[in-house]
């Protein structure tokens, strides 16, 4: 059984998934611009040659950035992720 920090070890997998769903709904309500962005990208779809970039900036100034170009072999996993209802 997987365990999610902060959710305790007394919940079964179904209970943990219920907690995650609740947390996700709270996140969506508090961050609608993120969900709108993800929905726009998903609606347009993924294609070979598409460039993806992710940047994370911490309050202390530390920054991590990852860039990659979508290849033909990446499409199945991106398309599968795109089918997840946000």
C-alpha positions as CSV (number, residue, x, y, z in Angstrom):
1,X,0.0,0.0,0.0
2,X,1.3,3.5,-0.8
3,X,1.3,6.1,1.9
4,X,1.0,9.9,1.4
5,X,2.7,12.0,4.0
6,X,0.2,13.9,6.2
7,X,-2.6,11.5,5.5
8,X,-1.7,9.0,8.1
9,X,-1.1,5.3,7.9
10,X,-4.6,4.3,9.1
11,X,-6.3,5.1,5.8
12,X,-6.6,2.3,3.2
13,X,-5.9,3.0,-0.4
14,X,-9.5,4.0,-1.2
15,X,-9.5,6.4,1.8
16,X,-6.2,8.0,0.6
17,X,-7.6,8.4,-2.9
18,X,-10.6,10.1,-1.5
19,X,-8.4,12.4,0.5
20,X,-6.3,13.2,-2.7
21,X,-9.5,13.9,-4.6
22,X,-10.6,16.4,-1.9
23,X,-7.2,18.0,-1.9
24,X,-7.2,18.3,-5.7
25,X,-10.7,19.9,-5.6
26,X,-9.4,22.5,-3.1
27,X,-6.3,23.1,-5.2
28,X,-8.5,23.7,-8.3
29,X,-10.7,26.1,-6.4
30,X,-7.8,28.1,-5.1
31,X,-5.8,28.1,-8.4
32,X,-8.2,28.4,-11.3
33,X,-5.6,30.0,-13.6
34,X,-3.4,26.8,-13.4
35,X,-6.4,24.6,-14.3
36,X,-7.4,27.0,-17.2
37,X,-3.8,26.8,-18.5
38,X,-3.7,23.0,-18.3
39,X,-7.1,22.7,-20.0
40,X,-6.1,25.1,-22.9
41,X,-2.9,23.0,-23.5
42,X,-4.9,19.8,-23.3
43,X,-7.6,21.1,-25.7
44,X,-5.0,22.0,-28.3
45,X,-3.2,18.7,-27.8
46,X,0.4,17.5,-28.0
47,X,2.5,17.1,-31.1
48,X,6.0,16.1,-32.1
49,X,8.4,19.1,-32.0
50,X,6.4,20.9,-29.3
51,X,8.5,22.5,-26.7
52,X,7.7,22.2,-23.0
53,X,9.3,24.3,-20.2
54,X,8.8,24.2,-16.5
55,X,10.3,26.6,-14.0
56,X,10.1,26.5,-10.2
57,X,11.3,29.5,-8.2
58,X,11.7,29.4,-4.4
59,X,11.4,32.4,-2.1
60,X,15.1,32.2,-1.4
61,X,15.9,32.8,-5.0
62,X,16.7,29.2,-6.0
63,X,15.4,28.3,-9.4
64,X,15.0,25.0,-11.3
65,X,14.1,24.9,-14.9
66,X,13.5,22.0,-17.3
67,X,13.0,22.2,-21.0
68,X,12.4,19.5,-23.6
69,X,11.1,18.9,-27.0
70,X,8.3,16.4,-27.4
71,X,9.3,13.4,-29.5
72,X,7.2,10.8,-31.2
73,X,7.7,8.3,-28.4
74,X,6.5,10.9,-25.8
75,X,3.1,11.4,-27.4
76,X,1.4,8.3,-26.0
77,X,2.1,9.2,-22.4
78,X,1.2,12.9,-22.9
79,X,-2.0,11.9,-24.6
80,X,-2.9,9.5,-21.8
81,X,-2.2,12.2,-19.2
82,X,-4.4,14.6,-21.3
83,X,-7.3,12.2,-20.9
84,X,-7.3,12.8,-17.1
85,X,-10.3,15.0,-16.2
86,X,-9.1,18.1,-14.4
